């Protein structure tokens, strides 16, 4: 899903950087808590590893994103977490590109933020099945939204990438199913062992 250097117009890459810096600043300003740094570090590491293992697909790639799970656990801090993971991937492993860190962060970060906002609306539910179901849906939505943003970004590269955009979107359908299952299972596990990690307080 990472977009490589040289694919998108310079104007899109610059705009991506500006938007990413702005959103990250807002997220950090509104929600930054030094006590949550260990949690942010762990989730960023999980995202880093999961999205590093990819199958190349033209100018992009298919891999696990876990945007939904990152959003569920970190809320607003999901965006800076995703951005940091992508920066490390680009610098350490040349995964994606340095000029496209901004657009890649928008692609996966916005998906994570959206999933986190949706899950937040169900945190007060005392029904485990509802929470787990919503978590699974957020996992699917995170990947679907990221894939849609990816396709839209590729379209800006010109008509030559229209076909690639369609293929990239279709190729993520199996990933959506996998992430639905993974996120649902992860939420169910966290509800059992540490519900406060996802901001849920269940009645005893």
SESEDO-671067 format. One line per 4 residues: number of its first residue (from 1); their letters; for each residue x, z, y of C-alpha. Coordinates in steps of 0.02 Angstrom, whole numbers. Layout:
BEGIN
NUM = a = X:Z:Y; ...
! end
This chain:
BEGIN
1 = xxxx = 0:0:0; 150:15:115; 168:-129:236; 347:-190:250
5 = xxxx = 448:-239:402; 419:-412:472; 241:-432:409; 140:-379:561
9 = xxxx = 154:-437:742; 266:-329:852; 117:-283:962; 25:-209:812
13 = xxxx = 178:-110:757; 206:-41:932; 22:2:949; 31:87:779
17 = xxxx = 176:196:837; 88:247:997; -74:289:908; 17:386:771
21 = xxxx = 115:489:898; -44:528:994; -147:578:843; -5:683:770
25 = xxxx = 16:775:935; -170:814:943; -174:874:763; -22:986:784
29 = xxxx = -85:1056:949; -257:1097:880; -213:1165:708; -28:1206:692
33 = xxxx = -2:1376:609; 174:1428:560; 103:1530:415; 39:1368:338
37 = xxxx = 208:1280:342; 245:1316:157; 77:1241:107; 107:1089:218
41 = xxxx = 280:1066:143; 215:1072:-35; 72:950:-2; 189:832:91
45 = xxxx = 306:835:-58; 164:793:-178; 110:648:-67; 291:591:-51
49 = xxxx = 317:582:-239; 146:512:-284; 150:370:-158; 332:329:-195
53 = xxxx = 292:262:-369; 217:92:-333; 181:-80:-404; 235:-218:-281
57 = xxxx = 100:-336:-222; 164:-467:-99; 201:-384:69; 118:-222:13
61 = xxxx = 104:-116:-145; -20:-22:-253; 8:162:-288; -75:331:-287
65 = xxxx = -110:389:-110; -195:559:-132; -257:544:47; -420:629:0
69 = xxxx = -333:777:-81; -210:794:64; -355:795:186; -452:923:84
73 = xxxx = -307:1045:78; -229:1021:250; -374:969:362; -309:908:532
77 = xxxx = -128:937:478; -152:801:347; -104:666:471; 66:740:520
81 = xxxx = 97:776:335; 66:595:287; 172:533:432; 318:645:381
85 = xxxx = 307:587:200; 310:405:254; 458:432:371; 559:511:230
89 = xxxx = 512:370:111; 565:237:237; 731:322:278; 782:382:105
93 = xxxx = 714:243:-6; 674:98:112; 495:112:51; 385:23:176
97 = xxxx = 480:-7:337; 544:78:493; 446:-33:611; 285:-4:513
101 = xxxx = 291:185:499; 158:193:635; 33:75:553; 65:147:380
105 = xxxx = 34:321:449; -128:265:528; -182:181:368; -162:333:257
109 = xxxx = -173:470:388; -343:419:456; -407:409:277; -344:586:245
113 = xxxx = -421:652:407; -589:573:365; -591:646:190; -544:817:260
117 = xxxx = -685:812:389; -814:767:257; -756:904:137; -757:1031:278
121 = xxxx = -945:1010:294; -968:1072:115; -843:1216:114; -979:1346:140
125 = xxxx = -1076:1287:-12; -1077:1416:-152; -1114:1283:-283; -956:1239:-378
129 = xxxx = -1027:1074:-440; -1068:1017:-265; -894:1062:-201; -809:975:-346
133 = xxxx = -920:820:-329; -888:809:-143; -702:830:-176; -704:686:-300
137 = xxxx = -801:577:-176; -674:619:-41; -535:564:-159; -621:396:-183
141 = xxxx = -662:378:1; -483:416:54; -415:274:-51; -556:153:-7
145 = xxxx = -536:182:179; -348:162:169; -368:-1:73; -492:-67:202
149 = xxxx = -374:-24:345; -233:-109:249; -335:-268:231; -380:-267:416
153 = xxxx = -198:-244:465; -143:-388:354; -273:-500:434; -186:-473:602
157 = xxxx = -31:-555:527; -119:-725:525; -216:-840:412; -75:-844:284
161 = xxxx = -114:-662:243; -303:-678:225; -286:-706:38; -161:-563:21
165 = xxxx = -282:-447:113; -421:-489:-11; -305:-464:-160; -240:-299:-92
169 = xxxx = -416:-233:-67; -472:-286:-241; -314:-218:-323; -353:-43:-260
173 = xxxx = -519:-31:-351; -438:43:-508; -338:162:-396; -501:222:-318
177 = xxxx = -567:269:-489; -406:359:-536; -399:454:-372; -582:505:-391
181 = xxxx = -541:588:-557; -377:665:-499; -452:739:-340; -606:805:-430
185 = xxxx = -498:889:-562; -380:960:-430; -524:1033:-329; -600:1109:-487
189 = xxxx = -431:1187:-530; -405:1256:-355; -580:1329:-353; -537:1423:-511
193 = xxxx = -363:1487:-467; -349:1487:-276; -507:1433:-182; -438:1492:-15
197 = xxxx = -308:1353:-25; -447:1228:11; -538:1346:129; -678:1391:9
201 = xxxx = -746:1567:-11; -853:1583:-166; -972:1726:-192; -924:1840:-335
! end
